[in-house]
């Protein structure tokens, strides 16, 4: 959409059985967003199996983490390594299963990789590649392949973490709705990696990377930008990017005061469906538990001079930017599909049940060590502070007391996942348990929780090398790019500090104790 000025191997297409044809016929009788609809398939089916059974097959199915058809055995995405520009495809551990992340780790060992293609699992072959220049943005770059490690289905996999200037697109698709066609779409994203810039979208967009007018887009938007006031709460919100506006209703602004956004949910199901003529609906859910909530179901927008009823979709697919390549947004993407026709509410519910069942962000299965993948907490060893742990608070790392009676939020904030060092595999990095893709990194010597952007600077700042505790107990962590400075607590903040120096936090007093940490079992379950 238009960017506001900023302030200072695939499954073969099979014949549909008779019962599915009957279901499709039933759907044609009443397309009113779930009314008079055929029964959805069992929740144990994968999302595109569910939608096919409901008579609204997927025309695009993108995921970095798992198969979206039970019969799919092809590639999920392609990576390119920096050392020699070679590429390889990352597939599945088994048909209908989860990504073979170990293949990525092996291929990218000793160098870095970006994601260059996301394969469409449907028979339409609507693959996404790095987006070119558009009306509002220069050509994008590929997202770092290792930025967003996550546990899905008990497997260690990688999601797609978008920073500003990154995006993917296909302007020559097959089967995607055009000129008022009906369609539905969902994506699994994250409520903790968002901003208010335009535009973290997934869905239908213009074929020329430009804003060609109202109704020429039909995409899910997720972020904290409130285009039409009022918006309630602080978001982030699931909105419809229908071009020249992010819509929460036919009037643009929210008519639902209870829709205050998803909050800081680590994993969110965001859903949009549109009959292309006179009705669209928005839903969201916690991708880790529960069902879907409808925040709007009603007429197409009547603002901006009209042009949304009927819609004028062009059929391109965009991921991570607006239709004109407005690319100032950030966001996370794990999986998403687009359908032909409007899915039933029953089908949506079955898909949400399946998403919940795979266990996004589940336990890694390893705790209390510095082995990659282990979940830990870091306790101070200084005599004053043996019940205090490193936790994030308002984006900064602080030292805070955490006990068995502490809140769930406090326990989650004090839990970290050990990852191989982003700058050196012989060292470690610490990913936030409840903010997937965010790491501890130093900036001006203080430690913060920030999203990984793929830069060499971030990689170095977020890498720490373990050594025997300077006090003789526990473990100390030297900064990778400032090797004489170690992670230290000082006045309940956390820094990288040397033993003596010009900064207050470099004080030699109790330095050896303050830089020695006990690696414990994680506070978060």
Secondary structure, DSSP 8 states (H G I E B T S, - for coil): -----------------HHHHHHHHHHHH--STTTT------TTS-HHHHHHHTT--EEEEEESSB-SSTT--S--EEEEETTT--EEEE-BSSTT-BB-HHHHHHHTTTS-EEEEEE---STT---EEE----SSS---B--BTTS-EEEETTEEEE-EEE-TTB-EEESS-SS---TT--EEEEEEE-SSS--SSS--EEEEE-SSSS---TTS-EEEEEES--SSS---SS--EEEEE-SSSEESSTTSS---TT-----S-SSEEEEEEE-SSS-EEEEEEETTSS-EEEEEEE-----TT---SS-----EEEESS-TT------EEESEEEEEES---HHHHHHHHHHHHHT-TT---S-BSSSSTT-EEEEEE-SGGGTTEEEEEETTEEEEEE--TTS-HHHHHHT-EEEEE-SS-TTSEEEEESSSTTEEEEEETTEEEEEE----HHHHHHT-EEEEE-TTSSSEEEEESSSTT-EEEEETTEEEEE-SS-SSGGG-STTHHHHT-EEEEE-S--
